[in-house]
């Protein structure tokens, strides 16, 4: 049964998200909480499985939420659909990206539910050496987003001229009163836009060909990948 969180429609100052929140490769209706993926030694990402886990869902406290996260600007370009710039900039270090989520909706799992769902999975998990494995723990969706970029960030993704086609209907670029450029992206339906993951990592190596003992740890760094 979804849990709804009600509140006022006041737009608060941008709040820094806790470390570890990631942008999806693209806005998506897929990859909910419980999705397991791996990143191989070449930095390619592959979906491994979807674990059935009991989740809670609900609207955020406000109709619009301003936040910041550490994001690779090349990944952000790819998120917008600017493939050429996403590939070009994928090796750059993360930097602060400010954005506003419209009609934010959150999906998450309690610790007890995640433990119950993952325990049998970890017992039979086929862990490939050289790969890193992750499970989506929380996800946030939106009906639209507004990104606030500096002039330097806008230049890094190729300037405003490339954006109208990538953004599609309802999208646009304007310059705000604070000098930042506001990029609006309206989605045709509610989509997931960011997630928080845990890494499935070896607690200790396996013996004589046996699988290693695995555990889950919070992800605090910004992940880097290309789609496999």
TANORPE-V726129 format. One record per backbone hydrogen bond with DSSP energy under -0.5 kcal/mol. CO is the residue of the C=O (numbers start at 1). NH is the residue of the N-H. E is the energy in kcal/mol with one decimal. If there is no record, write none. Layout:
<<CO	NH	E> <CO	NH	E>>
This chain:
<<2	4	-0.5> <4	6	-0.6> <10	12	-0.8> <15	68	-2.4> <18	21	-1.2> <20	197	-0.5> <22	195	-2.3> <28	192	-4.3> <32	35	-1.8> <34	51	-2.8> <35	136	-2.4> <36	48	-3.1> <36	49	-1.5> <37	134	-2.8> <38	46	-2.5> <39	132	-2.0> <40	43	-2.1> <43	226	-2.5> <44	40	-2.5> <45	228	-2.6> <46	38	-2.7> <49	36	-3.2> <51	53	-0.6> <56	108	-2.4> <57	3	-2.8> <58	106	-2.9> <59	5	-0.5> <63	103	-3.1> <65	67	-0.5> <65	101	-2.6> <66	15	-1.7> <67	99	-2.6> <68	17	-3.3> <69	71	-0.7> <69	97	-2.6> <71	95	-2.4> <72	76	-2.2> <73	77	-1.9> <74	78	-2.0> <75	79	-2.6> <76	80	-1.7> <77	81	-0.6> <77	82	-2.9> <78	81	-1.0> <79	27	-0.5> <81	83	-1.4> <82	86	-2.1> <83	87	-2.3> <84	88	-1.7> <85	89	-2.0> <87	90	-0.7> <89	74	-0.6> <89	92	-2.0> <95	71	-2.8> <97	69	-1.8> <98	148	-2.9> <99	67	-2.6> <100	102	-0.5> <100	146	-2.2> <101	65	-1.9> <102	143	-2.0> <102	144	-0.8> <104	60	-2.1> <105	141	-2.8> <106	58	-1.9> <107	139	-2.6> <108	56	-3.0> <110	114	-2.3> <111	115	-2.7> <112	116	-2.1> <113	117	-2.1> <114	118	-2.6> <115	119	-2.1> <116	120	-0.6> <118	122	-2.7> <119	123	-1.3> <120	124	-0.9> <121	124	-0.6> <122	125	-0.5> <125	127	-1.1> <126	128	-0.5> <127	129	-0.5> <128	131	-1.8> <132	39	-2.5> <133	200	-2.6> <134	37	-2.3> <135	198	-2.2> <136	34	-2.4> <137	109	-0.9> <138	196	-2.3> <139	107	-2.8> <140	193	-3.0> <140	194	-1.5> <141	105	-1.8> <142	191	-2.2> <143	187	-2.2> <144	102	-2.5> <145	185	-3.0> <146	100	-2.7> <147	149	-0.6> <147	183	-2.8> <148	98	-0.8> <149	181	-3.3> <150	154	-2.5> <151	155	-2.2> <152	156	-1.9> <153	157	-1.2> <154	159	-2.7> <155	158	-1.7> <159	162	-0.8> <160	163	-1.1> <160	164	-0.6> <162	166	-0.9> <163	167	-2.8> <164	168	-1.6> <168	171	-1.9> <172	184	-2.7> <174	176	-0.6> <174	182	-3.5> <176	179	-1.6> <180	176	-3.3> <180	182	-0.5> <181	149	-2.7> <181	183	-0.6> <182	174	-2.2> <182	184	-0.6> <183	147	-2.8> <184	172	-1.4> <185	145	-2.5> <191	142	-2.4> <192	28	-2.2> <193	24	-1.7> <194	140	-2.5> <195	22	-2.9> <196	137	-3.1> <196	138	-1.9> <197	219	-1.5> <198	135	-2.6> <199	201	-0.9> <199	217	-2.3> <200	133	-0.8> <201	215	-2.5> <204	213	-1.5> <207	210	-1.9> <213	203	-4.3> <213	204	-1.2> <215	201	-2.6> <217	199	-3.0> <218	220	-0.6> <221	223	-0.6> <226	45	-3.4>>
